[in-house]
Amino acid sequence: MNHAFFHQHLQFTRSFTKKLNEHLAEVGLYHSQWLIVYYLKLYETSTLVEISSYLHVEKPTISRTVKRLEELQLIEKIATTDKRERRIRLTEKGIHVYEEAIQIVSKFEQALMDGIPEGDKETTLRTIQLLKEKL
C-alpha cells in the first residue's frame, strides 16, 4: 500500500506540473517560475535563501530561475544596507503577470477538484500535512 500511495503521488505531481505548464504558457511562465512569482506576491520581498527554504529547493536552482525572471522583467533587485543580502520583489509587469496567472491556476485547480467530495479533500489535505511534518 505505501509503495502504491507514494508512486501514485509522484505520478500525479509530474502530471500536474506538466499540465499546469501547458496552461501557464499563456502568460509565459513555467511552474517553477510561478512558484517564485506566487511567493513574492504573498511576501512582497524576499532573499534567495528565504525562497529556497520555503520551496525546499537548492539555492543554485532558485538563482537560475530568479535570473530568468529578471530577464523577463518580472522581478527586480532591491537595494539594501547589507551588500551581502540580495532582496527581490515583483515589478509592475510581474504583478500583472501574477494576476493573469492566478486566474489560470485557480481555474485549472478548480477543474481538478470539481466532483470530489469535501470530506475526501479534507482527508487528503490532512494526510499531506501529516506526511510533510514527518519529513
N, CA, C and O atoms as a GROMACS GRO file, in nm:
protein
  540
    1MET      N    1   0.083  -0.121   0.000
    1MET     CA    2   0.000   0.000   0.000
    1MET      C    3   0.086   0.126   0.000
    1MET      O    4   0.060   0.218  -0.077
    2ASN      N    5   0.190   0.131   0.085
    2ASN     CA    6   0.275   0.250   0.093
    2ASN      C    7   0.341   0.281  -0.041
    2ASN      O    8   0.344   0.396  -0.085
    3HIS      N    9   0.395   0.175  -0.105
    3HIS     CA   10   0.461   0.198  -0.234
    3HIS      C   11   0.362   0.255  -0.335
    3HIS      O   12   0.394   0.350  -0.407
    4ALA      N   13   0.244   0.197  -0.340
    4ALA     CA   14   0.142   0.244  -0.435
    4ALA      C   15   0.102   0.388  -0.405
    4ALA      O   16   0.084   0.468  -0.497
    5PHE      N   17   0.088   0.420  -0.277
    5PHE     CA   18   0.050   0.556  -0.238
    5PHE      C   19   0.151   0.658  -0.288
    5PHE      O   20   0.115   0.756  -0.353
    6PHE      N   21   0.278   0.634  -0.256
    6PHE     CA   22   0.382   0.730  -0.294
    6PHE      C   23   0.406   0.731  -0.446
    6PHE      O   24   0.434   0.835  -0.504
    7HIS      N   25   0.394   0.615  -0.508
    7HIS     CA   26   0.409   0.609  -0.654
    7HIS      C   27   0.299   0.692  -0.720
    7HIS      O   28   0.326   0.772  -0.810
    8GLN      N   29   0.176   0.674  -0.676
    8GLN     CA   30   0.064   0.750  -0.732
    8GLN      C   31   0.082   0.900  -0.707
    8GLN      O   32   0.051   0.983  -0.792
    9HIS      N   33   0.131   0.933  -0.589
    9HIS     CA   34   0.155   1.074  -0.556
    9HIS      C   35   0.257   1.135  -0.653
    9HIS      O   36   0.236   1.244  -0.706
   10LEU      N   37   0.368   1.064  -0.675
   10LEU     CA   38   0.471   1.114  -0.766
   10LEU      C   39   0.418   1.125  -0.909
   10LEU      O   40   0.448   1.222  -0.980
   11GLN      N   41   0.341   1.026  -0.952
   11GLN     CA   42   0.284   1.030  -1.086
   11GLN      C   43   0.188   1.148  -1.101
   11GLN      O   44   0.189   1.218  -1.202
   12PHE      N   45   0.106   1.170  -0.998
   12PHE     CA   46   0.014   1.284  -1.002
   12PHE      C   47   0.092   1.416  -1.007
   12PHE      O   48   0.058   1.504  -1.086
   13THR      N   49   0.195   1.428  -0.925
   13THR     CA   50   0.273   1.552  -0.919
   13THR      C   51   0.336   1.583  -1.055
   13THR      O   52   0.332   1.698  -1.100
   14ARG      N   53   0.393   1.482  -1.118
   14ARG     CA   54   0.453   1.503  -1.251
   14ARG      C   55   0.347   1.545  -1.353
   14ARG      O   56   0.368   1.638  -1.430
   15SER      N   57   0.235   1.475  -1.353
   15SER     CA   58   0.128   1.508  -1.448
   15SER      C   59   0.071   1.646  -1.421
   15SER      O   60   0.044   1.722  -1.514
   16PHE      N   61   0.053   1.679  -1.294
   16PHE     CA   62   0.000   1.810  -1.255
   16PHE      C   63   0.092   1.920  -1.307
   16PHE      O   64   0.046   2.016  -1.368
   17THR      N   65   0.222   1.905  -1.283
   17THR     CA   66   0.319   2.007  -1.324
   17THR      C   67   0.320   2.022  -1.476
   17THR      O   68   0.324   2.134  -1.527
   18LYS      N   69   0.317   1.911  -1.547
   18LYS     CA   70   0.319   1.915  -1.694
   18LYS      C   71   0.196   1.988  -1.747
   18LYS      O   72   0.207   2.076  -1.833
   19LYS      N   73   0.079   1.951  -1.698
   19LYS     CA   74  -0.045   2.015  -1.743
   19LYS      C   75  -0.050   2.163  -1.704
   19LYS      O   76  -0.095   2.247  -1.782
   20LEU      N   77  -0.005   2.194  -1.582
   20LEU     CA   78  -0.005   2.333  -1.538
   20LEU      C   79   0.090   2.415  -1.625
   20LEU      O   80   0.059   2.530  -1.658
   21ASN      N   81   0.204   2.358  -1.662
   21ASN     CA   82   0.296   2.428  -1.752
   21ASN      C   83   0.228   2.463  -1.885
   21ASN      O   84   0.249   2.571  -1.940
   22GLU      N   85   0.147   2.371  -1.934
   22GLU     CA   86   0.075   2.398  -2.059
   22GLU      C   87  -0.017   2.518  -2.044
   22GLU      O   88  -0.027   2.601  -2.134
   23HIS      N   89  -0.084   2.527  -1.930
   23HIS     CA   90  -0.175   2.639  -1.906
   23HIS      C   91  -0.099   2.769  -1.880
   23HIS      O   92  -0.137   2.875  -1.930
   24LEU      N   93   0.008   2.761  -1.802
   24LEU     CA   94   0.087   2.880  -1.770
   24LEU      C   95   0.161   2.937  -1.891
   24LEU      O   96   0.202   3.053  -1.890
   25ALA      N   97   0.177   2.857  -1.995
   25ALA     CA   98   0.242   2.905  -2.117
   25ALA      C   99   0.169   3.027  -2.174
   25ALA      O  100   0.230   3.109  -2.244
   26GLU      N  101   0.040   3.039  -2.144
   26GLU     CA  102  -0.038   3.155  -2.189
   26GLU      C  103   0.022   3.287  -2.140
   26GLU      O  104   0.012   3.389  -2.208
   27VAL      N  105   0.084   3.284  -2.023
   27VAL     CA  106   0.144   3.406  -1.967
   27VAL      C  107   0.297   3.399  -1.967
   27VAL      O  108   0.364   3.483  -1.906
   28GLY      N  109   0.351   3.298  -2.034
   28GLY     CA  110   0.496   3.288  -2.048
   28GLY      C  111   0.570   3.238  -1.926
   28GLY      O  112   0.689   3.267  -1.910
   29LEU      N  113   0.503   3.161  -1.841
   29LEU     CA  114   0.567   3.109  -1.720
   29LEU      C  115   0.570   2.956  -1.721
   29LEU      O  116   0.491   2.890  -1.788
   30TYR      N  117   0.663   2.904  -1.643
   30TYR     CA  118   0.667   2.763  -1.610
   30TYR      C  119   0.630   2.750  -1.462
   30TYR      O  120   0.635   2.847  -1.387
   31HIS      N  121   0.594   2.629  -1.422
   31HIS     CA  122   0.556   2.602  -1.283
   31HIS      C  123   0.662   2.652  -1.185
   31HIS      O  124   0.628   2.716  -1.086
   32SER      N  125   0.789   2.623  -1.211
   32SER     CA  126   0.897   2.665  -1.120
   32SER      C  127   0.903   2.817  -1.107
   32SER      O  128   0.932   2.869  -0.999
   33GLN      N  129   0.878   2.888  -1.215
   33GLN     CA  130   0.876   3.034  -1.211
   33GLN      C  131   0.752   3.084  -1.137
   33GLN      O  132   0.758   3.179  -1.059
   34TRP      N  133   0.640   3.018  -1.163
   34TRP     CA  134   0.515   3.055  -1.098
   34TRP      C  135   0.528   3.046  -0.946
   34TRP      O  136   0.479   3.133  -0.875
   35LEU      N  137   0.595   2.942  -0.896
   35LEU     CA  138   0.612   2.927  -0.751
   35LEU      C  139   0.681   3.048  -0.690
   35LEU      O  140   0.644   3.093  -0.582
   36ILE      N  141   0.781   3.101  -0.758
   36ILE     CA  142   0.853   3.218  -0.707
   36ILE      C  143   0.769   3.344  -0.720
   36ILE      O  144   0.766   3.425  -0.628
   37VAL      N  145   0.702   3.362  -0.832
   37VAL     CA  146   0.614   3.477  -0.850
   37VAL      C  147   0.505   3.476  -0.743
   37VAL      O  148   0.476   3.579  -0.683
   38TYR      N  149   0.445   3.360  -0.720
   38TYR     CA  150   0.341   3.346  -0.618
   38TYR      C  151   0.396   3.381  -0.479
   38TYR      O  152   0.333   3.455  -0.404
   39TYR      N  153   0.511   3.328  -0.446
   39TYR     CA  154   0.575   3.355  -0.317
   39TYR      C  155   0.600   3.505  -0.299
   39TYR      O  156   0.570   3.561  -0.194
   40LEU      N  157   0.654   3.569  -0.402
   40LEU     CA  158   0.683   3.712  -0.392
   40LEU      C  159   0.555   3.796  -0.380
   40LEU      O  160   0.555   3.900  -0.315
   41LYS      N  161   0.448   3.752  -0.442
   41LYS     CA  162   0.321   3.823  -0.427
   41LYS      C  163   0.272   3.812  -0.283
   41LYS      O  164   0.218   3.908  -0.227
   42LEU      N  165   0.291   3.695  -0.222
   42LEU     CA  166   0.249   3.676  -0.082
   42LEU      C  167   0.334   3.755   0.016
   42LEU      O  168   0.281   3.818   0.108
   43TYR      N  169   0.466   3.753  -0.004
   43TYR     CA  170   0.558   3.809   0.095
   43TYR      C  171   0.622   3.941   0.053
   43TYR      O  172   0.699   3.999   0.130
   44GLU      N  173   0.590   3.990  -0.065
   44GLU     CA  174   0.634   4.118  -0.120
   44GLU      C  175   0.782   4.125  -0.153
   44GLU      O  176   0.818   4.151  -0.268
   45THR      N  177   0.871   4.103  -0.055
   45THR     CA  178   1.014   4.099  -0.083
   45THR      C  179   1.073   3.974  -0.019
   45THR      O  180   1.016   3.917   0.074
   46SER      N  181   1.187   3.932  -0.072
   46SER     CA  182   1.248   3.811  -0.019
   46SER      C  183   1.393   3.803  -0.062
   46SER      O  184   1.438   3.872  -0.154
   47THR      N  185   1.466   3.716   0.007
   47THR     CA  186   1.601   3.680  -0.036
   47THR      C  187   1.593   3.545  -0.106
   47THR      O  188   1.493   3.474  -0.095
   48LEU      N  189   1.698   3.510  -0.177
   48LEU     CA  190   1.703   3.380  -0.243
   48LEU      C  191   1.704   3.267  -0.140
   48LEU      O  192   1.645   3.161  -0.163
   49VAL      N  193   1.769   3.290  -0.029
   49VAL     CA  194   1.774   3.188   0.077
   49VAL      C  195   1.634   3.163   0.133
   49VAL      O  196   1.596   3.048   0.157
   50GLU      N  197   1.557   3.269   0.155
   50GLU     CA  198   1.421   3.254   0.206
   50GLU      C  199   1.334   3.175   0.108
   50GLU      O  200   1.258   3.087   0.149
   51ILE      N  201   1.346   3.206  -0.019
   51ILE     CA  202   1.268   3.134  -0.120
   51ILE      C  203   1.312   2.989  -0.125
   51ILE      O  204   1.229   2.898  -0.130
   52SER      N  205   1.442   2.967  -0.122
   52SER     CA  206   1.497   2.831  -0.126
   52SER      C  207   1.445   2.748  -0.008
   52SER      O  208   1.406   2.633  -0.026
   53SER      N  209   1.445   2.807   0.110
   53SER     CA  210   1.396   2.737   0.229
   53SER      C  211   1.247   2.707   0.219
   53SER      O  212   1.203   2.597   0.251
   54TYR      N  213   1.170   2.804   0.174
   54TYR     CA  214   1.026   2.788   0.164
   54TYR      C  215   0.988   2.678   0.065
   54TYR      O  216   0.900   2.596   0.092
   55LEU      N  217   1.056   2.676  -0.051
   55LEU     CA  218   1.024   2.580  -0.156
   55LEU      C  219   1.099   2.447  -0.143
   55LEU      O  220   1.072   2.352  -0.216
   56HIS      N  221   1.194   2.442  -0.050
   56HIS     CA  222   1.277   2.322  -0.032
   56HIS      C  223   1.350   2.287  -0.162
   56HIS      O  224   1.352   2.172  -0.205
   57VAL      N  225   1.410   2.389  -0.222
   57VAL     CA  226   1.484   2.375  -0.347
   57VAL      C  227   1.622   2.435  -0.324
   57VAL      O  228   1.636   2.535  -0.254
   58GLU      N  229   1.724   2.373  -0.384
   58GLU     CA  230   1.861   2.423  -0.367
   58GLU      C  231   1.875   2.566  -0.418
   58GLU      O  232   1.811   2.605  -0.516
   59LYS      N  233   1.959   2.644  -0.350
   59LYS     CA  234   1.977   2.784  -0.386
   59LYS      C  235   2.023   2.805  -0.531
   59LYS      O  236   1.973   2.897  -0.596
   60PRO      N  237   2.116   2.724  -0.584
   60PRO     CA  238   2.155   2.744  -0.725
   60PRO      C  239   2.038   2.732  -0.823
   60PRO      O  240   2.032   2.803  -0.923
   61THR      N  241   1.945   2.642  -0.793
   61THR     CA  242   1.827   2.627  -0.878
   61THR      C  243   1.741   2.752  -0.871
   61THR      O  244   1.693   2.802  -0.973
   62ILE      N  245   1.721   2.803  -0.749
   62ILE     CA  246   1.643   2.927  -0.731
   62ILE      C  247   1.714   3.042  -0.802
   62ILE      O  248   1.649   3.123  -0.868
   63SER      N  249   1.844   3.048  -0.791
   63SER     CA  250   1.921   3.156  -0.854
   63SER      C  251   1.900   3.158  -1.006
   63SER      O  252   1.881   3.264  -1.065
   64ARG      N  253   1.902   3.041  -1.069
   64ARG     CA  254   1.881   3.033  -1.214
   64ARG      C  255   1.740   3.079  -1.252
   64ARG      O  256   1.721   3.151  -1.350
   65THR      N  257   1.644   3.036  -1.175
   65THR     CA  258   1.505   3.073  -1.205
   65THR      C  259   1.484   3.222  -1.184
   65THR      O  260   1.418   3.288  -1.264
   66VAL      N  261   1.540   3.276  -1.077
   66VAL     CA  262   1.530   3.419  -1.049
   66VAL      C  263   1.597   3.500  -1.160
   66VAL      O  264   1.545   3.603  -1.201
   67LYS      N  265   1.711   3.454  -1.207
   67LYS     CA  266   1.780   3.524  -1.315
   67LYS      C  267   1.691   3.531  -1.439
   67LYS      O  268   1.682   3.635  -1.504
   68ARG      N  269   1.624   3.421  -1.469
   68ARG     CA  270   1.534   3.420  -1.585
   68ARG      C  271   1.416   3.514  -1.564
   68ARG      O  272   1.375   3.584  -1.657
   69LEU      N  273   1.361   3.519  -1.442
   69LEU     CA  274   1.251   3.610  -1.412
   69LEU      C  275   1.296   3.755  -1.421
   69LEU      O  276   1.218   3.842  -1.460
   70GLU      N  277   1.422   3.782  -1.386
   70GLU     CA  278   1.478   3.917  -1.403
   70GLU      C  279   1.487   3.951  -1.552
   70GLU      O  280   1.453   4.062  -1.592
   71GLU      N  281   1.533   3.857  -1.632
   71GLU     CA  282   1.544   3.878  -1.776
   71GLU      C  283   1.407   3.907  -1.838
   71GLU      O  284   1.395   3.985  -1.932
   72LEU      N  285   1.304   3.844  -1.783
   72LEU     CA  286   1.167   3.867  -1.830
   72LEU      C  287   1.107   3.996  -1.771
   72LEU      O  288   0.994   4.033  -1.804
   73GLN      N  289   1.184   4.062  -1.686
   73GLN     CA  290   1.144   4.188  -1.619
   73GLN      C  291   1.023   4.170  -1.528
   73GLN      O  292   0.941   4.260  -1.512
   74LEU      N  293   1.014   4.051  -1.468
   74LEU     CA  294   0.904   4.024  -1.375
   74LEU      C  295   0.945   4.050  -1.231
   74LEU      O  296   0.859   4.072  -1.145
   75ILE      N  297   1.075   4.047  -1.203
   75ILE     CA  298   1.124   4.077  -1.069
   75ILE      C  299   1.243   4.172  -1.080
   75ILE      O  300   1.306   4.184  -1.185
   76GLU      N  301   1.272   4.239  -0.968
   76GLU     CA  302   1.384   4.332  -0.964
   76GLU      C  303   1.453   4.322  -0.829
   76GLU      O  304   1.392   4.283  -0.729
   77LYS      N  305   1.579   4.359  -0.828
   77LYS     CA  306   1.656   4.363  -0.704
   77LYS      C  307   1.622   4.491  -0.630
   77LYS      O  308   1.589   4.593  -0.690
   78ILE      N  309   1.630   4.482  -0.498
   78ILE     CA  310   1.605   4.597  -0.412
   78ILE      C  311   1.736   4.630  -0.341
   78ILE      O  312   1.803   4.540  -0.289
   79ALA      N  313   1.771   4.756  -0.337
   79ALA     CA  314   1.891   4.798  -0.265
   79ALA      C  315   1.869   4.779  -0.115
   79ALA      O  316   1.764   4.814  -0.061
   80THR      N  317   1.972   4.723  -0.048
   80THR     CA  318   1.966   4.704   0.097
   80THR      C  319   2.094   4.759   0.157
   80THR      O  320   2.191   4.785   0.086
   81THR      N  321   2.093   4.778   0.287
   81THR     CA  322   2.213   4.828   0.355
   81THR      C  323   2.322   4.722   0.362
   81THR      O  324   2.440   4.754   0.366
   82ASP      N  325   2.282   4.597   0.363
   82ASP     CA  326   2.377   4.486   0.368
   82ASP      C  327   2.406   4.439   0.224
   82ASP      O  328   2.319   4.384   0.158
   83LYS      N  329   2.527   4.462   0.178
   83LYS     CA  330   2.565   4.428   0.041
   83LYS      C  331   2.559   4.278   0.014
   83LYS      O  332   2.547   4.236  -0.101
   84ARG      N  333   2.568   4.197   0.119
   84ARG     CA  334   2.564   4.051   0.103
   84ARG      C  335   2.422   4.000   0.082
   84ARG      O  336   2.402   3.890   0.030
   85GLU      N  337   2.325   4.080   0.122
   85GLU     CA  338   2.186   4.038   0.113
   85GLU      C  339   2.125   4.086  -0.019
   85GLU      O  340   2.130   4.204  -0.051
   86ARG      N  341   2.070   3.992  -0.094
   86ARG     CA  342   2.007   4.024  -0.221
   86ARG      C  343   1.857   4.005  -0.207
   86ARG      O  344   1.807   3.892  -0.207
   87ARG      N  345   1.784   4.116  -0.195
   87ARG     CA  346   1.639   4.110  -0.184
   87ARG      C  347   1.578   4.138  -0.321
   87ARG      O  348   1.632   4.216  -0.400
   88ILE      N  349   1.467   4.073  -0.347
   88ILE     CA  350   1.398   4.090  -0.475
   88ILE      C  351   1.249   4.111  -0.450
   88ILE      O  352   1.197   4.081  -0.342
   89ARG      N  353   1.182   4.164  -0.551
   89ARG     CA  354   1.037   4.183  -0.547
   89ARG      C  355   0.983   4.181  -0.688
   89ARG      O  356   1.058   4.189  -0.786
   90LEU      N  357   0.852   4.169  -0.698
   90LEU     CA  358   0.787   4.173  -0.829
   90LEU      C  359   0.790   4.316  -0.884
   90LEU      O  360   0.779   4.412  -0.809
   91THR      N  361   0.805   4.327  -1.015
   91THR     CA  362   0.790   4.455  -1.082
   91THR      C  363   0.641   4.476  -1.111
   91THR      O  364   0.559   4.389  -1.083
   92GLU      N  365   0.608   4.590  -1.167
   92GLU     CA  366   0.469   4.612  -1.209
   92GLU      C  367   0.428   4.507  -1.312
   92GLU      O  368   0.316   4.454  -1.307
   93LYS      N  369   0.518   4.477  -1.404
   93LYS     CA  370   0.491   4.373  -1.502
   93LYS      C  371   0.472   4.238  -1.433
   93LYS      O  372   0.385   4.159  -1.471
   94GLY      N  373   0.554   4.212  -1.332
   94GLY     CA  374   0.543   4.088  -1.256
   94GLY      C  375   0.409   4.075  -1.185
   94GLY      O  376   0.350   3.967  -1.181
   95ILE      N  377   0.362   4.185  -1.131
   95ILE     CA  378   0.231   4.185  -1.063
   95ILE      C  379   0.121   4.159  -1.165
   95ILE      O  380   0.026   4.085  -1.137
   96HIS      N  381   0.133   4.219  -1.282
   96HIS     CA  382   0.033   4.198  -1.387
   96HIS      C  383   0.031   4.051  -1.430
   96HIS      O  384  -0.076   3.991  -1.444
   97VAL      N  385   0.150   3.992  -1.451
   97VAL     CA  386   0.158   3.851  -1.490
   97VAL      C  387   0.102   3.763  -1.378
   97VAL      O  388   0.033   3.664  -1.407
   98TYR      N  389   0.131   3.796  -1.252
   98TYR     CA  390   0.074   3.722  -1.140
   98TYR      C  391  -0.078   3.721  -1.148
   98TYR      O  392  -0.141   3.616  -1.135
   99GLU      N  393  -0.137   3.838  -1.171
   99GLU     CA  394  -0.283   3.849  -1.175
   99GLU      C  395  -0.343   3.765  -1.287
   99GLU      O  396  -0.450   3.706  -1.270
  100GLU      N  397  -0.276   3.757  -1.400
  100GLU     CA  398  -0.323   3.671  -1.509
  100GLU      C  399  -0.303   3.524  -1.473
  100GLU      O  400  -0.391   3.441  -1.495
  101ALA      N  401  -0.186   3.493  -1.417
  101ALA     CA  402  -0.152   3.354  -1.385
  101ALA      C  403  -0.240   3.298  -1.274
  101ALA      O  404  -0.279   3.181  -1.280
  102ILE      N  405  -0.273   3.378  -1.174
  102ILE     CA  406  -0.354   3.326  -1.062
  102ILE      C  407  -0.492   3.285  -1.112
  102ILE      O  408  -0.552   3.190  -1.060
  103GLN      N  409  -0.544   3.355  -1.211
  103GLN     CA  410  -0.673   3.316  -1.268
  103GLN      C  411  -0.662   3.182  -1.342
  103GLN      O  412  -0.749   3.097  -1.330
  104ILE      N  413  -0.554   3.166  -1.416
  104ILE     CA  414  -0.530   3.041  -1.490
  104ILE      C  415  -0.514   2.924  -1.393
  104ILE      O  416  -0.575   2.819  -1.411
  105VAL      N  417  -0.432   2.944  -1.290
  105VAL     CA  418  -0.406   2.838  -1.192
  105VAL      C  419  -0.533   2.804  -1.116
  105VAL      O  420  -0.564   2.686  -1.096
  106SER      N  421  -0.607   2.905  -1.073
  106SER     CA  422  -0.731   2.881  -0.998
  106SER      C  423  -0.832   2.802  -1.080
  106SER      O  424  -0.896   2.710  -1.030
  107LYS      N  425  -0.846   2.839  -1.206
  107LYS     CA  426  -0.940   2.769  -1.295
  107LYS      C  427  -0.896   2.623  -1.314
  107LYS      O  428  -0.979   2.532  -1.310
  108PHE      N  429  -0.766   2.602  -1.336
  108PHE     CA  430  -0.711   2.468  -1.355
  108PHE      C  431  -0.732   2.383  -1.230
  108PHE      O  432  -0.778   2.269  -1.239
  109GLU      N  433  -0.700   2.438  -1.113
  109GLU     CA  434  -0.715   2.364  -0.987
  109GLU      C  435  -0.862   2.334  -0.959
  109GLU      O  436  -0.896   2.225  -0.913
  110GLN      N  437  -0.949   2.431  -0.985
  110GLN     CA  438  -1.092   2.410  -0.960
  110GLN      C  439  -1.146   2.298  -1.047
  110GLN      O  440  -1.226   2.216  -1.002
  111ALA      N  441  -1.104   2.295  -1.173
  111ALA     CA  442  -1.149   2.190  -1.264
  111ALA      C  443  -1.106   2.053  -1.212
  111ALA      O  444  -1.181   1.956  -1.224
  112LEU      N  445  -0.986   2.044  -1.156
  112LEU     CA  446  -0.940   1.917  -1.099
  112LEU      C  447  -1.021   1.877  -0.977
  112LEU      O  448  -1.050   1.758  -0.957
  113MET      N  449  -1.058   1.973  -0.895
  113MET     CA  450  -1.126   1.944  -0.769
  113MET      C  451  -1.277   1.923  -0.784
  113MET      O  452  -1.342   1.867  -0.696
  114ASP      N  453  -1.332   1.968  -0.896
  114ASP     CA  454  -1.477   1.952  -0.917
  114ASP      C  455  -1.515   1.805  -0.907
  114ASP      O  456  -1.450   1.718  -0.964
  115GLY      N  457  -1.622   1.780  -0.835
  115GLY     CA  458  -1.675   1.644  -0.823
  115GLY      C  459  -1.613   1.562  -0.711
  115GLY      O  460  -1.658   1.450  -0.686
  116ILE      N  461  -1.511   1.614  -0.645
  116ILE     CA  462  -1.451   1.541  -0.533
  116ILE      C  463  -1.520   1.586  -0.405
  116ILE      O  464  -1.522   1.706  -0.376
  117PRO      N  465  -1.575   1.495  -0.328
  117PRO     CA  466  -1.647   1.532  -0.205
  117PRO      C  467  -1.556   1.608  -0.108
  117PRO      O  468  -1.437   1.580  -0.096
  118GLU      N  469  -1.615   1.705  -0.037
  118GLU     CA  470  -1.540   1.787   0.059
  118GLU      C  471  -1.466   1.702   0.162
  118GLU      O  472  -1.352   1.731   0.196
  119GLY      N  473  -1.530   1.599   0.210
  119GLY     CA  474  -1.467   1.512   0.310
  119GLY      C  475  -1.338   1.448   0.257
  119GLY      O  476  -1.239   1.436   0.329
  120ASP      N  477  -1.342   1.407   0.131
  120ASP     CA  478  -1.222   1.349   0.069
  120ASP      C  479  -1.111   1.452   0.056
  120ASP      O  480  -0.994   1.422   0.079
  121LYS      N  481  -1.148   1.574   0.019
  121LYS     CA  482  -1.050   1.682   0.008
  121LYS      C  483  -0.984   1.709   0.144
  121LYS      O  484  -0.862   1.723   0.153
  122GLU      N  485  -1.067   1.716   0.248
  122GLU     CA  486  -1.015   1.744   0.383
  122GLU      C  487  -0.924   1.632   0.432
  122GLU      O  488  -0.819   1.658   0.490
  123THR      N  489  -0.963   1.508   0.408
  123THR     CA  490  -0.880   1.394   0.449
  123THR      C  491  -0.747   1.395   0.375
  123THR      O  492  -0.641   1.373   0.434
  124THR      N  493  -0.752   1.420   0.246
  124THR     CA  494  -0.628   1.424   0.166
  124THR      C  495  -0.536   1.535   0.215
  124THR      O  496  -0.416   1.514   0.229
  125LEU      N  497  -0.591   1.653   0.240
  125LEU     CA  498  -0.511   1.765   0.289
  125LEU      C  499  -0.446   1.731   0.423
  125LEU      O  500  -0.328   1.758   0.443
  126ARG      N  501  -0.523   1.674   0.514
  126ARG     CA  502  -0.468   1.635   0.645
  126ARG      C  503  -0.356   1.532   0.629
  126ARG      O  504  -0.254   1.541   0.696
  127THR      N  505  -0.377   1.436   0.541
  127THR     CA  506  -0.275   1.333   0.517
  127THR      C  507  -0.146   1.395   0.464
  127THR      O  508  -0.037   1.362   0.511
  128ILE      N  509  -0.159   1.484   0.368
  128ILE     CA  510  -0.040   1.551   0.311
  128ILE      C  511   0.031   1.631   0.419
  128ILE      O  512   0.154   1.628   0.428
  129GLN      N  513  -0.044   1.703   0.501
  129GLN     CA  514   0.017   1.784   0.608
  129GLN      C  515   0.090   1.694   0.708
  129GLN      O  516   0.200   1.728   0.752
  130LEU      N  517   0.029   1.582   0.746
  130LEU     CA  518   0.094   1.489   0.840
  130LEU      C  519   0.223   1.431   0.782
  130LEU      O  520   0.324   1.420   0.851
  131LEU      N  521   0.218   1.394   0.655
  131LEU     CA  522   0.339   1.339   0.590
  131LEU      C  523   0.449   1.445   0.583
  131LEU      O  524   0.566   1.414   0.604
  132LYS      N  525   0.411   1.568   0.552
  132LYS     CA  526   0.509   1.677   0.544
  132LYS      C  527   0.576   1.700   0.679
  132LYS      O  528   0.697   1.723   0.686
  133GLU      N  529   0.497   1.694   0.786
  133GLU     CA  530   0.552   1.712   0.921
  133GLU      C  531   0.653   1.603   0.954
  133GLU      O  532   0.751   1.628   1.025
  134LYS      N  533   0.630   1.482   0.904
  134LYS     CA  534   0.722   1.370   0.933
  134LYS      C  535   0.855   1.384   0.861
  134LYS      O  536   0.955   1.325   0.902
  135LEU      N  537   0.856   1.464   0.755
  135LEU     CA  538   0.982   1.484   0.683
  135LEU      C  539   1.070   1.581   0.761
  135LEU      O  540   1.181   1.612   0.719
   0.00000   0.00000   0.00000
